[in-house]
Amino acid sequence: MAFESTFWTVIKKSIGDPFAIQAIVRRYRPPVVEYLRRRGVSDADAEDLAQEIFVQVCRPEFLRRADRERGRFRSLLLAVTRNLLNSFRRRENTLKRGGSVTILSLEQGGPDGQALEMPVESLSTPDAEFGRLWASHLMKRALERLAEEERPDGAPIARALALHIEDVPYREIANRLGASEQDVANWIYQARRRMKRYARKAIEEYISSPEELQEEIRQLREYLS
């Protein structure tokens, strides 16, 4: 398997193309926004903060410094999210005390002019909640891919699986879809096989090697269990 179209390759080729950047942001933004909300950030601030997170990740200066050996894209994104969330909270606390703040980004550097370094431990420290949100987002994308299949049975198969995931009994699924219980059983079996394929493809979009792929699949399975 060749990993020539990984996130890093795609994002670097997309620099200067706002439409390509926005496509990448739309692909990975939802779990970041939800993670911020669960950290007590308001909906509006979570959207704004997520935008800033991806602005940082997509900057040429940041990409030139990004080292894939220090962590997978998911880990890097979590590290940037944590750093900017901490900065946001410090800023909010300062404003509540009536002070003023100077907003610094990862690229602008600190007060002494030194570049702000990405904490190494934040790249390797797992976050189960972020991992679960990430895994759920990938499965949702896989389900959407399943529903969009050109095959005539794509939509009912996806719908049957979605209802099954919600613990709806086979008989009720059959009634809702106007099918037999055997049809439902067959659809769910087919859906699971296709979902695995689509989920794997979604993971391959941001993975750099076969070894990294297997480790990412292992971790995400744990988050979904």
Residue frames as qw, qx, qy, qz and C-alpha x, y, z in Angstrom:
[[0.000, 0.888, 0.460, 0.000, 0.00, 0.00, 0.00],
 [0.414, 0.294, -0.006, 0.862, 1.33, 3.43, -0.91],
 [0.232, -0.780, -0.457, 0.358, 0.73, 6.32, 1.46],
 [0.390, 0.130, 0.219, 0.885, 1.53, 9.11, -0.98],
 [0.175, -0.559, -0.336, -0.738, -1.76, 10.98, -0.48],
 [0.433, -0.433, -0.648, 0.453, -1.66, 11.30, 3.29],
 [0.132, -0.922, -0.334, 0.143, -2.91, 14.36, 5.13],
 [0.394, -0.661, 0.192, 0.609, 0.52, 15.96, 5.15],
 [0.368, 0.050, 0.615, 0.695, 1.01, 15.57, 1.42],
 [0.085, 0.701, 0.634, 0.315, -2.47, 16.85, 0.62],
 [0.238, -0.899, -0.256, 0.265, -2.33, 19.81, 3.00],
 [0.406, -0.503, 0.300, 0.702, 1.07, 20.95, 1.74],
 [0.266, 0.235, 0.660, 0.662, -0.15, 20.80, -1.84],
 [0.045, -0.773, -0.613, -0.154, -3.24, 22.78, -0.79],
 [0.322, -0.571, -0.155, 0.739, -1.37, 25.79, 0.61],
 [0.010, 0.261, -0.301, -0.917, -2.62, 28.84, -1.24],
 [0.315, -0.239, -0.721, -0.569, -5.82, 27.09, -2.29],
 [0.331, -0.156, 0.465, -0.806, -8.54, 28.26, 0.16],
 [0.807, 0.003, -0.193, -0.558, -11.12, 25.87, -1.27],
 [0.730, 0.142, -0.658, 0.116, -8.87, 22.86, -0.70],
 [0.121, 0.208, -0.660, 0.712, -8.08, 24.02, 2.84],
 [0.549, -0.118, 0.208, -0.801, -11.76, 24.46, 3.63],
 [0.838, 0.043, -0.445, -0.313, -12.48, 20.95, 2.38],
 [0.540, 0.139, -0.725, 0.405, -9.90, 19.58, 4.81],
 [0.145, -0.174, 0.487, -0.843, -11.29, 21.68, 7.65],
 [0.722, -0.083, -0.074, -0.683, -14.84, 20.46, 6.99],
 [0.770, 0.096, -0.627, -0.069, -13.59, 16.88, 7.05],
 [0.582, -0.042, -0.658, 0.476, -11.98, 17.01, 10.49],
 [0.109, -0.404, 0.193, -0.887, -13.70, 19.91, 12.24],
 [0.675, -0.451, -0.316, -0.490, -16.76, 18.17, 13.85],
 [0.799, -0.320, -0.448, 0.244, -14.92, 16.10, 16.51],
 [0.389, 0.131, -0.276, 0.869, -12.80, 19.12, 17.45],
 [0.299, -0.420, -0.077, -0.853, -15.87, 21.34, 17.94],
 [0.779, -0.429, -0.367, -0.273, -17.65, 18.67, 19.98],
 [0.713, -0.104, -0.445, 0.532, -14.55, 18.12, 22.12],
 [0.140, 0.241, -0.198, 0.940, -14.39, 21.85, 22.92],
 [0.535, -0.449, -0.219, -0.681, -18.08, 21.93, 23.80],
 [0.841, -0.353, -0.411, 0.012, -17.60, 19.06, 26.22],
 [0.563, -0.022, -0.350, 0.748, -14.81, 21.06, 27.80],
 [0.157, -0.703, -0.481, 0.499, -17.30, 23.77, 28.70],
 [0.125, -0.193, 0.292, 0.929, -16.73, 26.10, 25.74],
 [0.492, 0.514, 0.341, -0.614, -19.87, 27.77, 24.38],
 [0.727, 0.455, 0.495, 0.134, -21.13, 26.79, 20.95],
 [0.360, 0.932, -0.013, 0.051, -20.06, 30.09, 19.37],
 [0.223, -0.817, 0.528, 0.059, -16.63, 30.07, 21.02],
 [0.744, -0.122, 0.643, 0.135, -16.12, 26.41, 20.12],
 [0.683, 0.647, 0.304, 0.149, -16.73, 27.20, 16.45],
 [0.166, 0.957, -0.224, 0.080, -14.35, 30.17, 16.56],
 [0.469, -0.648, 0.599, 0.044, -11.69, 28.27, 18.45],
 [0.817, 0.139, 0.539, 0.149, -11.90, 25.31, 16.08],
 [0.550, 0.821, 0.076, 0.134, -11.38, 27.70, 13.18],
 [0.085, -0.895, 0.433, -0.060, -8.25, 29.07, 14.86],
 [0.733, -0.326, 0.593, 0.071, -6.98, 25.54, 15.51],
 [0.784, 0.382, 0.429, 0.236, -7.15, 24.69, 11.82],
 [0.276, 0.949, -0.121, 0.092, -5.70, 28.05, 10.85],
 [0.380, -0.737, 0.558, 0.038, -2.67, 27.12, 12.95],
 [0.772, -0.062, 0.620, 0.128, -2.41, 23.59, 11.54],
 [0.678, 0.602, 0.373, 0.197, -2.72, 24.78, 7.94],
 [0.026, 0.959, -0.206, -0.192, -0.14, 27.58, 8.12],
 [0.768, 0.526, -0.318, 0.180, 2.93, 26.98, 5.95],
 [0.025, 0.673, -0.592, 0.443, 5.23, 27.91, 8.87],
 [0.708, -0.311, 0.496, -0.395, 3.60, 25.34, 11.09],
 [0.958, 0.259, 0.045, -0.111, 3.68, 22.65, 8.42],
 [0.537, 0.653, -0.472, 0.251, 7.37, 23.21, 7.82],
 [0.152, -0.529, 0.685, -0.478, 8.02, 22.58, 11.51],
 [0.872, -0.133, 0.195, -0.428, 5.59, 19.69, 11.85],
 [0.102, 0.442, -0.890, -0.050, 7.42, 16.41, 12.27],
 [0.814, -0.083, -0.345, -0.459, 5.39, 13.30, 11.54],
 [0.583, 0.116, -0.748, 0.295, 7.76, 11.29, 13.68],
 [0.049, -0.160, 0.564, -0.809, 6.45, 13.10, 16.76],
 [0.370, 0.266, 0.722, -0.520, 2.92, 11.82, 16.40],
 [0.234, 0.434, 0.788, 0.368, 0.03, 10.99, 14.14],
 [0.055, -0.398, -0.269, -0.876, -2.17, 13.70, 12.73],
 [0.545, -0.644, -0.472, -0.256, -4.88, 12.94, 15.30],
 [0.658, -0.456, -0.302, 0.517, -2.34, 13.38, 18.11],
 [0.326, 0.068, 0.074, 0.940, -1.01, 16.59, 16.61],
 [0.231, -0.540, -0.395, -0.707, -4.50, 18.01, 16.19],
 [0.633, -0.641, -0.432, 0.036, -5.29, 17.16, 19.81],
 [0.588, -0.262, -0.178, 0.744, -2.07, 18.85, 20.95],
 [0.099, 0.261, 0.193, 0.941, -2.90, 22.06, 19.07],
 [0.439, -0.610, -0.477, -0.456, -6.45, 21.93, 20.42],
 [0.662, -0.546, -0.395, 0.329, -5.21, 21.58, 24.00],
 [0.455, -0.092, -0.060, 0.884, -2.72, 24.42, 23.64],
 [0.070, -0.337, -0.266, -0.901, -5.20, 26.87, 22.16],
 [0.546, -0.618, -0.514, -0.236, -7.91, 25.82, 24.61],
 [0.612, -0.438, -0.331, 0.568, -5.53, 26.57, 27.49],
 [0.243, 0.052, 0.088, 0.965, -4.70, 29.95, 25.94],
 [0.285, -0.514, -0.472, -0.657, -8.41, 30.66, 25.52],
 [0.610, -0.624, -0.485, 0.063, -9.10, 29.88, 29.17],
 [0.509, -0.288, -0.186, 0.789, -6.22, 32.03, 30.37],
 [0.060, 0.243, 0.267, 0.931, -7.48, 34.86, 28.20],
 [0.438, -0.597, -0.515, -0.432, -11.02, 34.47, 29.54],
 [0.631, -0.542, -0.420, 0.363, -9.80, 34.42, 33.14],
 [0.385, -0.100, -0.035, 0.917, -7.70, 37.53, 32.58],
 [0.136, -0.392, -0.368, -0.832, -10.63, 39.40, 31.05],
 [0.547, -0.622, -0.544, -0.137, -12.87, 38.38, 33.96],
 [0.576, -0.478, -0.285, 0.599, -10.34, 39.94, 36.31],
 [0.092, 0.962, 0.152, -0.208, -10.49, 43.14, 34.31],
 [0.425, -0.539, 0.456, 0.567, -7.06, 42.83, 32.73],
 [0.610, 0.680, -0.196, -0.357, -5.97, 42.94, 29.11],
 [0.798, -0.166, 0.537, 0.216, -4.25, 40.24, 27.14],
 [0.257, 0.626, -0.540, -0.501, -2.05, 39.89, 24.11],
 [0.934, 0.166, 0.246, -0.200, -3.16, 37.00, 21.97],
 [0.059, -0.610, 0.738, 0.282, -0.22, 34.87, 20.88],
 [0.922, 0.243, -0.104, -0.283, -0.35, 32.07, 18.38],
 [0.905, -0.202, 0.278, 0.250, 1.92, 29.08, 18.01],
 [0.695, 0.474, 0.175, 0.512, 3.58, 30.80, 15.08],
 [0.038, 0.930, -0.025, 0.364, 4.02, 34.28, 16.56],
 [0.572, 0.208, -0.549, 0.573, 6.19, 33.07, 19.39],
 [0.492, -0.644, -0.498, 0.309, 6.37, 34.12, 23.03],
 [0.121, -0.984, -0.077, 0.105, 7.13, 37.50, 24.60],
 [0.463, -0.638, 0.433, 0.437, 10.85, 36.91, 24.20],
 [0.430, 0.641, -0.414, -0.483, 10.47, 36.29, 20.49],
 [0.141, -0.253, 0.953, 0.093, 11.14, 32.58, 20.78],
 [0.548, -0.057, -0.602, -0.577, 8.87, 30.24, 18.86],
 [0.686, -0.254, 0.421, -0.537, 6.29, 28.51, 20.99],
 [0.173, 0.264, -0.938, -0.147, 7.19, 24.83, 20.98],
 [0.786, -0.194, -0.346, -0.475, 4.62, 22.07, 20.86],
 [0.512, -0.496, 0.626, -0.315, 4.82, 20.18, 24.18],
 [0.322, 0.271, -0.882, -0.209, 6.12, 16.72, 23.32],
 [0.137, 0.093, 0.913, -0.373, 4.06, 15.07, 26.05],
 [0.514, 0.392, 0.282, -0.709, 0.85, 16.49, 24.59],
 [0.531, 0.407, -0.555, -0.494, 1.51, 14.61, 21.36],
 [0.387, 0.129, -0.913, 0.015, 1.79, 11.25, 23.08],
 [0.207, 0.074, 0.721, -0.657, -0.69, 11.66, 25.94],
 [0.098, -0.350, -0.837, -0.408, -3.94, 9.92, 24.95],
 [0.332, 0.064, 0.291, -0.895, -7.32, 11.48, 25.49],
 [0.212, 0.234, 0.949, 0.011, -10.08, 8.88, 25.57],
 [0.325, 0.682, 0.451, -0.475, -12.88, 11.40, 25.02],
 [0.250, 0.678, -0.364, -0.587, -11.21, 12.92, 21.96],
 [0.056, -0.216, 0.932, 0.287, -10.45, 9.42, 20.68],
 [0.298, 0.411, 0.843, -0.176, -14.07, 8.35, 21.03],
 [0.337, 0.757, 0.167, -0.535, -15.31, 11.48, 19.29],
 [0.118, 0.572, -0.630, -0.511, -12.78, 10.95, 16.50],
 [0.148, -0.002, 0.978, 0.147, -13.74, 7.30, 16.06],
 [0.336, 0.575, 0.666, -0.336, -17.45, 8.12, 16.05],
 [0.281, 0.739, -0.127, -0.599, -16.87, 10.82, 13.44],
 [0.047, 0.377, -0.821, -0.427, -15.04, 8.37, 11.19],
 [0.215, 0.252, 0.943, -0.033, -17.85, 5.85, 11.52],
 [0.338, 0.701, 0.375, -0.503, -20.39, 8.54, 10.68],
 [0.215, 0.639, -0.459, -0.578, -18.40, 9.40, 7.56],
 [0.066, -0.124, 0.961, 0.240, -18.29, 5.71, 6.63],
 [0.301, 0.477, 0.780, -0.271, -22.07, 5.46, 7.11],
 [0.327, 0.741, 0.034, -0.586, -22.58, 8.49, 4.87],
 [0.103, 0.457, -0.743, -0.477, -20.37, 6.90, 2.23],
 [0.200, 0.143, 0.969, 0.003, -22.45, 3.74, 2.48],
 [0.339, 0.644, 0.541, -0.421, -25.69, 5.68, 1.99],
 [0.272, 0.752, -0.211, -0.562, -24.22, 7.49, -1.02],
 [0.416, -0.155, 0.827, 0.345, -23.25, 4.31, -2.84],
 [0.363, 0.252, -0.452, -0.775, -24.37, 4.12, -6.42],
 [0.147, -0.129, -0.976, -0.098, -25.83, 0.69, -5.81],
 [0.435, -0.466, -0.396, -0.660, -29.64, 0.74, -5.54],
 [0.721, -0.495, -0.483, 0.025, -29.48, -0.93, -2.14],
 [0.420, 0.266, -0.382, 0.779, -27.04, 1.57, -0.63],
 [0.287, -0.438, 0.123, -0.843, -29.63, 3.74, 1.14],
 [0.824, -0.383, -0.171, -0.382, -31.73, 0.94, 2.75],
 [0.819, 0.002, -0.436, 0.373, -28.58, -0.87, 3.85],
 [0.238, 0.307, -0.353, 0.851, -27.27, 2.27, 5.55],
 [0.502, -0.428, 0.012, -0.751, -30.67, 2.96, 7.11],
 [0.894, -0.248, -0.353, -0.116, -30.95, -0.60, 8.42],
 [0.668, 0.071, -0.448, 0.590, -27.51, -0.37, 10.01],
 [0.027, -0.402, 0.220, -0.888, -28.23, 3.04, 11.53],
 [0.704, -0.411, -0.095, -0.571, -31.40, 1.68, 13.16],
 [0.892, -0.109, -0.411, 0.152, -29.55, -1.43, 14.31],
 [0.420, 0.261, -0.417, 0.762, -26.90, 0.75, 15.98],
 [0.330, -0.377, 0.171, -0.849, -29.76, 2.46, 17.83],
 [0.134, -0.024, 0.932, -0.336, -30.79, -0.99, 19.16],
 [0.666, 0.187, -0.001, -0.722, -34.00, -1.08, 17.12],
 [0.667, -0.036, 0.741, -0.066, -35.17, -4.75, 16.83],
 [0.160, -0.066, 0.783, 0.598, -35.00, -6.46, 13.44],
 [0.143, 0.574, 0.803, 0.068, -38.78, -6.75, 13.30],
 [0.024, 0.854, 0.256, -0.453, -39.24, -3.00, 13.82],
 [0.142, -0.501, 0.490, 0.699, -36.54, -2.22, 11.25],
 [0.190, 0.194, 0.869, 0.413, -38.33, -4.47, 8.76],
 [0.106, 0.753, 0.633, -0.145, -41.62, -2.69, 9.40],
 [0.055, -0.804, 0.013, 0.592, -40.09, 0.75, 8.98],
 [0.055, -0.470, 0.620, 0.626, -38.31, -0.17, 5.74],
 [0.785, 0.341, 0.018, -0.517, -41.10, -2.31, 4.30],
 [0.474, 0.452, -0.751, -0.080, -38.89, -5.39, 4.13],
 [0.899, -0.264, -0.339, -0.085, -38.61, -8.83, 5.67],
 [0.596, -0.745, 0.297, 0.030, -36.53, -9.61, 8.72],
 [0.859, 0.010, 0.328, 0.394, -34.28, -11.75, 6.52],
 [0.443, 0.760, 0.107, 0.464, -33.72, -8.74, 4.25],
 [0.281, -0.920, 0.170, -0.215, -32.76, -6.70, 7.30],
 [0.810, -0.443, 0.332, 0.193, -30.33, -9.37, 8.50],
 [0.766, 0.324, 0.280, 0.479, -28.71, -9.51, 5.06],
 [0.202, 0.893, 0.045, 0.399, -28.51, -5.71, 4.81],
 [0.471, -0.844, 0.244, -0.076, -26.84, -5.37, 8.20],
 [0.861, -0.182, 0.340, 0.332, -24.34, -8.10, 7.36],
 [0.606, 0.552, 0.229, 0.525, -23.45, -6.36, 4.08],
 [0.062, -0.954, -0.001, -0.293, -23.37, -2.98, 5.79],
 [0.672, -0.681, 0.249, 0.153, -20.84, -4.11, 8.39],
 [0.795, 0.062, 0.343, 0.496, -18.49, -5.40, 5.69],
 [0.384, 0.717, 0.216, 0.540, -18.74, -2.20, 3.65],
 [0.320, -0.937, 0.007, -0.139, -18.44, 0.01, 6.71],
 [0.768, -0.457, 0.246, 0.377, -15.13, -1.60, 7.63],
 [0.643, 0.319, 0.327, 0.614, -13.83, -0.81, 4.16],
 [0.098, 0.852, 0.188, 0.479, -14.98, 2.81, 4.24],
 [0.544, -0.837, 0.057, 0.035, -13.72, 3.36, 7.78],
 [0.787, -0.215, 0.268, 0.513, -10.32, 2.01, 6.79],
 [0.468, 0.549, 0.286, 0.631, -10.20, 4.35, 3.80],
 [0.188, -0.934, -0.114, -0.282, -11.08, 7.30, 6.04],
 [0.689, -0.657, 0.177, 0.249, -8.20, 6.41, 8.35],
 [0.753, 0.111, 0.308, 0.571, -5.78, 5.96, 5.46],
 [0.259, 0.868, 0.202, 0.372, -6.41, 9.60, 4.47],
 [0.165, -0.915, 0.244, -0.275, -4.33, 10.87, 7.37],
 [0.852, -0.411, 0.299, 0.124, -1.95, 7.97, 8.07],
 [0.153, 0.835, -0.478, -0.225, 1.67, 7.81, 6.94],
 [0.170, 0.412, -0.892, -0.079, 2.61, 4.13, 6.95],
 [0.694, -0.160, -0.642, -0.285, 1.16, 0.60, 7.15],
 [0.446, -0.122, -0.717, 0.522, 2.44, 0.26, 10.72],
 [0.109, 0.036, 0.280, -0.953, 0.79, 3.51, 11.73],
 [0.565, -0.116, -0.415, -0.704, -2.43, 2.37, 10.07],
 [0.645, -0.202, -0.737, 0.011, -2.61, -0.84, 12.10],
 [0.289, -0.148, -0.585, 0.744, -1.89, 1.01, 15.35],
 [0.271, -0.017, 0.023, -0.962, -4.53, 3.64, 14.61],
 [0.644, -0.175, -0.562, -0.488, -7.13, 0.96, 13.83],
 [0.546, -0.188, -0.748, 0.327, -6.26, -0.82, 17.08],
 [0.099, -0.104, -0.427, 0.893, -6.64, 2.33, 19.13],
 [0.411, -0.046, -0.167, -0.895, -9.89, 3.42, 17.51],
 [0.621, -0.203, -0.722, -0.227, -11.38, -0.04, 18.04],
 [0.375, -0.212, -0.688, 0.583, -10.68, 0.35, 21.75],
 [0.123, 0.085, 0.180, -0.972, -12.47, 3.71, 21.79],
 [0.555, -0.061, -0.403, -0.725, -15.52, 2.20, 20.07],
 [0.501, -0.126, -0.855, 0.049, -15.71, -0.85, 22.34]]
